[in-house]
Amino acid sequence: MNRATVISIRTHLVTASIAAMAIDAIVLVAIDLCGIRESAFETTDFRLAVVTLIAIALASTRLLAFVAYRRALTQRRIFVRTDGVVDSQYGCRLRLLVLLHLRFSGMNAERYVQDGLLI
């Protein structure tokens, strides 16, 4: 596997892990505050619902990052050079989401070093 594929897979896994942690926090609050029994969260239906929620969170995060990338392009806050390198203007508010899109799409992150942040 090349480095770009590893970066893309790792970004997907980290995003899915964050979504799973958020779901776990909601479950803990539901158990403590609402008095729901733990056995309600051990069913197959709940596990399928969690997998579905993680997939939805991953897809919506990818969509948000893509929309931010397209918006930054249309506002001319980022530029794609002929060699495929993406340059961002200083002060681009969508920069972190553009970075997320570049990582989701598997672009080589080593080529996008600017201001001490890997973009």
Buried (B, 14 or more C-beta within 10 A) or exposed (E): EEEBEEBBEEBBEEBBEBBBEEBEEEBEEEBEEEEEEEEEBEEEEEEEEBEEBBEEBBEEBBEEBBEBBEBBBEEEBBEEEEEEEBEBEEEBEBBEBBBBBBBBBBBEBEBBEEEEEEB
